[in-house]
């Protein structure tokens, strides 16, 4: 809820919500500042983030998390090894002697 919507409420309810709306505004400003800091960090220290952000749905925070989790990408022989490192192994259906 923003301040414009609160204007249509009763005066009693407005008085009760005013401190909450002020707190939400302060938190929103802090979040925006942290987002700017994260963007600046990614641009300055981790240029690889720009490549990862080209994937639809991947933002700066996700790209940084992935990059910092892997640390050095050159330690993996194949790109498929990254999934196993992260615990994303394909499921197997073993049934006795057969492995479909």
C-alpha positions as CSV (number, residue, x, y, z in Angstrom):
1,X,0.0,0.0,0.0
2,X,1.3,3.4,-0.9
3,X,0.6,6.9,0.4
4,X,-1.8,7.7,-2.5
5,X,-4.1,4.8,-1.6
6,X,-4.0,5.6,2.1
7,X,-5.5,9.1,1.3
8,X,-8.9,7.4,0.5
9,X,-9.1,5.7,3.9
10,X,-10.7,7.0,7.1
11,X,-8.7,9.4,9.2
12,X,-8.4,6.9,12.0
13,X,-7.1,4.2,9.7
14,X,-4.7,6.7,8.1
15,X,-3.3,7.6,11.5
16,X,-2.8,3.9,12.3
17,X,-1.1,3.2,9.0
18,X,1.1,6.3,8.8
19,X,4.1,4.8,10.8
20,X,3.9,1.6,8.9
21,X,3.9,3.4,5.5
22,X,6.9,5.5,6.7
23,X,8.8,2.3,7.7
24,X,8.0,0.7,4.3
25,X,9.3,3.8,2.5
26,X,12.6,3.8,4.5
27,X,13.1,0.0,3.7
28,X,12.3,0.6,0.0
29,X,15.0,3.3,-0.1
30,X,17.5,1.0,1.6
31,X,16.8,-1.8,-0.8
32,X,17.2,0.5,-3.8
33,X,20.6,1.7,-2.4
34,X,21.8,-1.9,-1.9
35,X,20.7,-2.8,-5.4
36,X,22.8,0.1,-6.7
37,X,25.8,-1.1,-4.7
38,X,25.4,-4.7,-6.0
39,X,25.2,-3.4,-9.6
40,X,28.3,-1.3,-9.1
41,X,30.2,-4.2,-7.6
42,X,29.2,-6.5,-10.4
43,X,30.3,-4.0,-13.1
44,X,33.6,-3.2,-11.4
45,X,34.8,-6.5,-10.1
46,X,33.0,-9.2,-12.0
47,X,32.6,-8.5,-15.7
48,X,31.4,-12.1,-16.3
49,X,28.1,-11.1,-14.7
50,X,27.2,-9.2,-17.9
51,X,27.4,-12.5,-19.9
52,X,25.2,-14.4,-17.4
53,X,22.6,-11.6,-17.3
54,X,21.9,-12.2,-21.0
55,X,19.9,-15.3,-20.0
56,X,16.3,-14.4,-19.6
57,X,15.3,-14.3,-15.9
58,X,18.9,-14.0,-14.6
59,X,19.6,-10.8,-12.8
60,X,22.6,-9.4,-11.2
61,X,22.1,-11.1,-7.8
62,X,21.6,-14.5,-9.3
63,X,24.5,-14.1,-11.7
64,X,26.8,-13.0,-8.8
65,X,25.7,-15.9,-6.7
66,X,26.4,-18.4,-9.4
67,X,29.7,-16.9,-10.2
68,X,30.9,-16.7,-6.6
69,X,29.7,-20.2,-5.9
70,X,31.8,-21.6,-8.7
71,X,34.8,-19.4,-7.9
72,X,37.1,-20.6,-10.7
73,X,35.3,-21.9,-13.8
74,X,38.5,-23.3,-15.3
75,X,38.6,-26.0,-12.7
76,X,35.8,-27.9,-14.5
77,X,36.8,-29.9,-17.6
78,X,33.3,-29.8,-19.1
79,X,30.4,-27.4,-18.5
80,X,28.3,-30.4,-17.6
81,X,30.4,-31.0,-14.5
82,X,29.1,-27.7,-13.0
83,X,25.6,-29.2,-12.5
84,X,27.1,-32.2,-10.6
85,X,29.2,-29.8,-8.5
86,X,26.0,-27.9,-7.5
87,X,24.1,-31.1,-6.7
88,X,22.0,-31.0,-9.8
89,X,22.5,-34.6,-10.9
90,X,20.2,-36.1,-13.5
91,X,17.8,-38.8,-12.1
92,X,18.5,-42.4,-12.8
93,X,16.0,-45.2,-13.0
94,X,17.9,-48.3,-12.2
95,X,16.0,-51.5,-12.2
96,X,18.0,-54.5,-11.4
97,X,20.4,-55.2,-14.4
98,X,18.9,-52.6,-16.7
99,X,19.8,-48.9,-16.8
100,X,17.3,-47.2,-19.3
